[in-house]
Amino acid sequence: MAANYVLLERITVGLAGASSVTFNNIPQTGYTDLKVVLSTRHSAGSGNWNEFTLGYNGGTTAGGWKALYGSGSAAGSTSNGSTSYAGESATPNNTANTFANTEIYIPNYMNTASTKYFSVDSVTESNTTSAIALMSASYMTGASAAISSLTFTPTSGSFVQYSTFSLYALAAVGTTPTKAPKAIGGDIIQTDGTYWYHAFLSSGSFTPQTALSCDVLVVAGGGGASINSAAGGGAGGILALASQGLAANTTQLVTVGAGGAGSTSTPANGGNSSFGSLSGTVYGGGHGGKRANSAGGNGGSSGGGASDSTSYNLPGTPTSGQGYSGAAGIDGGNYNNGGGGGAGGAARTLSGSSDSTGGTGGAGVNTYTGWGSLSSALTTLGLGVSGYIAGGGGGGSNNISTIAGGSGGGGNGTGLSAGAGGNGVANTGSGAGGTGDGSVSPASGGSGLVIVRYAY
């Protein structure tokens, strides 16, 4: 791609999928044309590919298109006068884990005409002859105004996890762009008008293109849980670094810890996270204990203890400054297991084997020292659960059907015949929920997260 193309934003769809994807606050000065590079897959579709459409400034996807295409040995042309066709996407009928690739070019996006023209180059991937490659001349209609936002909408289903949308702009000759990230790296790159955010959903690297003062939030993976009288996993540790001076063109390696795997015996702690050498190790959440097998694991926040009269009922030890403790389990007929600790507080202390609420997980956080409120970042990035992250997993029980995980994505604990414990939500660092049931699959903790922000 030519050097005068500037990456404005990148959006990667998370675990829950997305019914649409929108680029907001597209700059109104400094650029002439837009280019969007997409890698997409749909959750539904009756064929081997499925369309998605494009709208601007919050309007509908009205428009039209003409296309040339090839599929297997067939080739032809087609057209439509009612939708703003923007490309093809892979569907569940395609080869597993393959994504369609599309490039869209929008010239002169600052023009105020009600009809906006754009070109499309799209190809699906498949291990059959039913893949398609096509080129289209398309248009969309709407407000008589320059383009300030773009919205992509699948014609059926939703965009699945890891679908990626990258928005580039062509800088006008002789102008200084008014909006562009000042660093490279991250799965999601977005701004709220105050900060640029680079969110890492998996390990990678962060390289400033100019000297920057950055705030960094590092979240480790949540602990896993077991079955058959099992406690909740602890949340991954959290560490915030304020006003870190980062030199231009100096790469920081970013490690994002995986969620701890569940196990029918001893589950795993969450994976550790780090940001270069600046953060040190931020420890994954401790695993939940299991009756007659293991106590709660140590970690960022520690795992809960099992319902046992021996040392197995003890929670693990949290890491100072990174999280809180899980709760001890209580032996007795109800076999109440402790919840995992959260980044915002310890798991609820059980009052006894007849406790009617059970081992709820420790609370997650929506604000953090060294960072402040997390709500703007999480909302902008489409992450977290209701503005929170890093909740502890709920402990299992014999007679309580659902035991709440901590706010921010902690998996719920469950009772006998109530199904498996809940997984921690991905990229929240939340712990897994335990269960009293012995015939289900064990739950895993949520993966961690690293967010870097700097002034817009």
SEVEXRO-893521 format. One record per residue (C-alpha): residue in three letters; x, y, z. Coordinates in steps of 0.05 Angstrom, whole numbers, padded with zeros to 5 digits, always signed. Example, Ala and Ser with C-alpha at 12.3 -4.5 7.8 and 13.67 -1.06 7.14 Angstrom:
<pts>
ALA+00246-00090+00156
SER+00273-00021+00143
</pts>
This chain:
<pts>
MET+00000+00000+00000
ALA+00026+00069-00018
ALA+00060+00108+00038
ASN+00008+00164+00034
TYR-00047+00117+00058
VAL-00058+00127+00132
LEU-00090+00074+00176
LEU-00147+00109+00212
GLU-00179+00051+00251
ARG-00180-00024+00254
ILE-00238-00065+00284
THR-00233-00139+00300
VAL-00299-00174+00318
GLY-00299-00206+00386
LEU-00326-00272+00412
ALA-00399-00250+00412
GLY-00399-00232+00338
ALA-00427-00168+00309
SER-00493-00154+00273
SER-00458-00095+00240
VAL-00392-00058+00243
THR-00386+00018+00242
PHE-00328+00067+00233
ASN-00348+00132+00268
ASN-00317+00201+00268
ILE-00284+00196+00200
PRO-00242+00260+00193
GLN-00270+00316+00152
THR-00204+00349+00132
GLY-00135+00326+00109
TYR-00157+00267+00066
THR-00189+00256-00002
ASP-00207+00182-00011
LEU-00222+00122+00034
LYS-00201+00050+00028
VAL-00228-00007+00070
VAL-00194-00075+00074
LEU-00237-00131+00102
SER-00230-00204+00122
THR-00300-00231+00138
ARG-00341-00292+00154
HIS-00416-00296+00169
SER-00450-00338+00222
ALA-00507-00357+00174
GLY-00522-00365+00101
SER-00552-00417+00055
GLY-00498-00416+00003
ASN-00422-00416+00000
TRP-00419-00340+00003
ASN-00463-00285+00028
GLU-00467-00211+00015
PHE-00458-00152+00061
THR-00479-00080+00047
LEU-00451-00011+00062
GLY-00486+00051+00088
TYR-00460+00120+00109
ASN-00476+00171+00164
GLY-00525+00124+00199
GLY-00570+00117+00138
THR-00598+00056+00104
THR-00561+00012+00055
ALA-00601+00034-00006
GLY-00563+00037-00072
GLY-00545-00007-00131
TRP-00489-00044-00165
LYS-00463-00081-00226
ALA-00413-00137-00221
LEU-00369-00185-00261
TYR-00356-00251-00228
GLY-00325-00320-00235
SER-00342-00383-00196
GLY-00310-00449-00214
SER-00316-00455-00290
ALA-00373-00405-00293
ALA-00367-00331-00306
GLY-00418-00276-00317
SER-00447-00210-00296
THR-00503-00189-00250
SER-00535-00126-00223
ASN-00583-00100-00171
GLY-00617-00032-00164
SER-00638-00033-00091
THR-00579-00049-00046
SER-00509-00019-00036
TYR-00470-00083-00047
ALA-00402-00081-00013
GLY-00373-00152-00020
GLU-00380-00226-00007
SER-00367-00261+00059
ALA-00352-00334+00076
THR-00408-00373+00109
PRO-00413-00437+00152
ASN-00415-00476+00086
ASN-00345-00454+00069
THR-00283-00489+00093
ALA-00277-00482+00168
ASN-00238-00421+00193
THR-00231-00389+00124
PHE-00249-00317+00112
ALA-00268-00278+00050
ASN-00224-00219+00029
THR-00250-00153+00003
GLU-00223-00085-00015
ILE-00269-00025-00023
TYR-00247+00042-00052
ILE-00288+00106-00041
PRO-00263+00166-00080
ASN-00277+00238-00060
TYR-00313+00219+00004
MET-00320+00293+00024
ASN-00368+00308-00032
THR-00438+00327-00009
ALA-00479+00292-00063
SER-00532+00244-00038
THR-00503+00188-00081
LYS-00434+00160-00063
TYR-00398+00115-00112
PHE-00347+00061-00095
SER-00313+00000-00125
VAL-00308-00070-00096
ASP-00257-00126-00106
SER-00280-00189-00067
VAL-00261-00262-00064
THR-00283-00320-00020
GLU-00241-00381-00001
SER-00264-00453-00003
ASN-00238-00523-00015
THR-00293-00533-00068
THR-00305-00502-00136
SER-00360-00459-00107
ALA-00315-00401-00085
ILE-00328-00335-00120
ALA-00285-00276-00144
LEU-00317-00212-00169
MET-00309-00138-00183
SER-00366-00090-00173
ALA-00383-00017-00187
SER-00431+00003-00131
TYR-00465+00063-00101
MET-00502+00081-00037
THR-00553+00136-00026
GLY-00569+00177+00035
ALA-00558+00246+00064
SER-00530+00303+00023
ALA-00467+00308+00065
ALA-00395+00285+00067
ILE-00383+00215+00094
SER-00370+00217+00170
SER-00386+00144+00186
LEU-00390+00078+00149
THR-00431+00017+00170
PHE-00423-00054+00143
THR-00483-00101+00152
PRO-00489-00175+00132
THR-00551-00195+00095
SER-00561-00254+00142
GLY-00531-00274+00209
SER-00473-00234+00238
PHE-00399-00224+00227
VAL-00362-00278+00268
GLN-00303-00271+00315
TYR-00238-00250+00282
SER-00272-00215+00223
THR-00227-00155+00213
PHE-00242-00085+00183
SER-00185-00036+00169
LEU-00201+00035+00147
TYR-00148+00075+00110
ALA-00149+00145+00082
LEU-00109+00178+00026
ALA-00077+00242+00052
ALA-00090+00303+00010
VAL-00028+00332-00023
GLY+00002+00388+00018
THR-00041+00375+00079
THR-00028+00349+00149
PRO-00078+00294+00167
THR-00121+00312+00226
LYS-00130+00242+00250
ALA-00084+00182+00249
PRO-00057+00134+00301
LYS+00014+00148+00322
ALA+00035+00076+00333
ILE+00031+00008+00300
GLY+00003-00054+00333
GLY-00061-00081+00364
ASP-00122-00120+00342
ILE-00169-00061+00351
ILE-00146+00011+00339
GLN-00198+00064+00353
THR-00207+00134+00382
ASP-00260+00167+00426
GLY-00235+00236+00407
THR-00194+00243+00471
TYR-00148+00182+00465
TRP-00124+00133+00413
TYR-00132+00062+00439
HIS-00093+00001+00415
ALA-00125-00062+00443
PHE-00088-00129+00441
LEU-00134-00189+00442
SER-00074-00235+00432
SER+00001-00227+00437
GLY+00036-00180+00389
SER+00079-00117+00389
PHE+00070-00042+00398
THR+00115+00008+00361
PRO+00107+00083+00368
GLN+00120+00122+00305
THR+00138+00183+00346
ALA+00156+00192+00419
LEU+00093+00181+00461
SER+00069+00185+00532
CYS+00024+00125+00541
ASP-00021+00094+00593
VAL-00020+00018+00592
LEU-00071-00030+00622
VAL-00048-00102+00628
VAL-00098-00157+00644
ALA-00078-00230+00652
GLY-00121-00291+00636
GLY-00173-00318+00685
GLY-00166-00385+00721
GLY-00201-00448+00699
ALA-00249-00492+00738
SER-00267-00565+00747
ILE-00331-00606+00757
ASN-00363-00651+00810
SER-00361-00602+00869
ALA-00313-00550+00842
ALA-00296-00478+00861
GLY-00293-00416+00817
GLY-00230-00393+00782
GLY-00198-00326+00801
ALA-00193-00266+00755
GLY-00128-00250+00721
GLY-00085-00197+00754
ILE-00090-00125+00731
LEU-00036-00072+00729
ALA-00041-00001+00702
LEU+00020+00040+00682
ALA+00009+00115+00676
SER+00048+00164+00632
GLN+00100+00116+00605
GLY+00150+00151+00559
LEU+00160+00108+00497
ALA+00213+00125+00446
ALA+00198+00129+00372
ASN+00209+00064+00332
THR+00224+00023+00395
THR+00181-00039+00396
GLN+00149-00065+00460
LEU+00131-00139+00459
VAL+00060-00151+00485
THR+00040-00217+00517
VAL-00034-00232+00528
GLY-00047-00291+00574
ALA-00095-00345+00553
GLY-00153-00365+00597
GLY-00137-00424+00642
ALA-00164-00489+00614
GLY-00216-00527+00653
SER-00201-00598+00675
THR-00237-00656+00707
SER-00179-00661+00756
THR-00137-00599+00769
PRO-00152-00541+00721
ALA-00101-00491+00698
ASN-00084-00422+00722
GLY-00095-00365+00673
GLY-00036-00345+00630
ASN+00008-00286+00650
SER+00008-00220+00612
SER+00060-00166+00603
PHE+00078-00103+00565
GLY+00151-00104+00546
SER+00197-00098+00606
LEU+00154-00042+00636
SER+00099-00081+00670
GLY+00137-00140+00697
THR+00094-00203+00702
VAL+00019-00194+00712
TYR-00003-00262+00738
GLY-00060-00303+00712
GLY-00118-00320+00758
GLY-00113-00380+00803
HIS-00152-00442+00785
GLY-00213-00463+00825
GLY-00204-00520+00874
LYS-00238-00588+00870
ARG-00265-00631+00926
ALA-00215-00686+00947
ASN-00166-00663+00893
SER-00138-00593+00899
ALA-00143-00527+00936
GLY-00153-00460+00900
GLY-00094-00437+00859
ASN-00050-00376+00872
GLY-00052-00321+00821
GLY-00069-00249+00804
SER-00134-00261+00840
SER-00136-00330+00872
GLY-00182-00388+00859
GLY-00236-00410+00909
GLY-00230-00470+00955
ALA-00270-00534+00946
SER-00324-00561+00993
ASP-00279-00605+01034
SER-00261-00614+01107
THR-00187-00618+01091
SER-00138-00567+01063
TYR-00172-00573+00996
ASN-00225-00524+01020
LEU-00174-00467+01023
PRO-00170-00412+00970
GLY-00105-00393+00938
THR-00064-00331+00952
PRO-00073-00269+00908
THR-00016-00226+00883
SER-00010-00161+00922
GLY-00033-00102+00881
GLN-00062-00145+00825
GLY-00125-00177+00853
TYR-00164-00207+00911
SER-00175-00273+00945
GLY-00223-00328+00929
ALA-00266-00357+00985
ALA-00260-00421+01025
GLY-00308-00478+01010
ILE-00355-00508+01062
ASP-00364-00582+01073
GLY-00432-00611+01085
GLY-00494-00637+01049
ASN-00498-00577+01001
TYR-00424-00578+00985
ASN-00418-00503+00974
ASN-00353-00486+00937
GLY-00319-00419+00942
GLY-00320-00367+00887
GLY-00257-00340+00855
GLY-00230-00272+00872
GLY-00241-00213+00826
ALA-00199-00153+00809
GLY-00247-00109+00848
GLY-00257-00150+00910
ALA-00254-00217+00945
ALA-00305-00272+00933
ARG-00364-00275+00980
THR-00351-00312+01045
LEU-00397-00372+01054
SER-00437-00374+01118
GLY-00440-00450+01120
SER-00461-00512+01082
SER-00534-00489+01083
ASP-00516-00420+01053
SER-00573-00405+01005
THR-00534-00359+00958
GLY-00470-00399+00947
GLY-00400-00378+00930
THR-00410-00318+00885
GLY-00347-00293+00851
GLY-00309-00230+00869
ALA-00328-00166+00833
GLY-00292-00141+00771
VAL-00273-00068+00760
ASN-00297-00009+00718
THR-00243+00038+00744
TYR-00171+00026+00761
THR-00116+00065+00796
GLY-00066+00093+00745
TRP-00119+00091+00690
GLY-00183+00119+00718
SER-00251+00101+00689
LEU-00250+00042+00641
SER-00319+00055+00612
SER-00298+00101+00554
ALA-00242+00054+00531
LEU-00285-00009+00537
THR-00344+00023+00502
THR-00301+00050+00446
LEU-00268-00017+00436
GLY-00330-00059+00444
LEU-00299-00099+00501
GLY-00316-00117+00573
VAL-00384-00134+00602
SER-00427-00073+00619
GLY-00365-00032+00629
TYR-00330-00081+00675
ILE-00274-00132+00668
ALA-00239-00185+00710
GLY-00294-00217+00753
GLY-00283-00281+00792
GLY-00319-00346+00775
GLY-00376-00371+00817
GLY-00367-00434+00858
GLY-00408-00497+00845
SER-00460-00525+00893
ASN-00503-00587+00902
ASN-00570-00553+00909
ILE-00565-00482+00881
SER-00577-00480+00807
THR-00539-00416+00791
ILE-00485-00381+00831
ALA-00465-00314+00802
GLY-00397-00299+00775
GLY-00367-00231+00790
SER-00384-00170+00748
GLY-00342-00162+00686
GLY-00348-00232+00657
GLY-00338-00282+00713
GLY-00370-00349+00695
ASN-00430-00371+00735
GLY-00425-00431+00781
THR-00478-00485+00775
GLY-00510-00540+00816
LEU-00527-00613+00804
SER-00565-00624+00738
ALA-00559-00550+00723
GLY-00508-00555+00667
ALA-00435-00536+00662
GLY-00404-00477+00697
GLY-00397-00415+00655
ASN-00333-00397+00618
GLY-00301-00330+00634
VAL-00315-00280+00579
ALA-00259-00275+00528
ASN-00212-00215+00535
THR-00237-00196+00604
GLY-00189-00238+00646
SER-00249-00267+00684
GLY-00250-00333+00721
ALA-00289-00395+00703
GLY-00349-00421+00742
GLY-00347-00487+00779
THR-00403-00537+00783
GLY-00431-00590+00829
ASP-00446-00635+00769
GLY-00397-00690+00750
SER-00425-00705+00681
VAL-00410-00640+00645
SER-00349-00607+00613
PRO-00306-00562+00657
ALA-00306-00487+00644
SER-00246-00446+00623
GLY-00225-00376+00644
GLY-00229-00316+00599
SER-00167-00293+00561
GLY-00131-00230+00581
LEU-00124-00162+00548
VAL-00074-00105+00539
ILE-00096-00034+00522
VAL-00049+00023+00505
ARG-00076+00094+00502
TYR-00045+00161+00485
ALA-00072+00231+00472
TYR-00111+00241+00407
</pts>
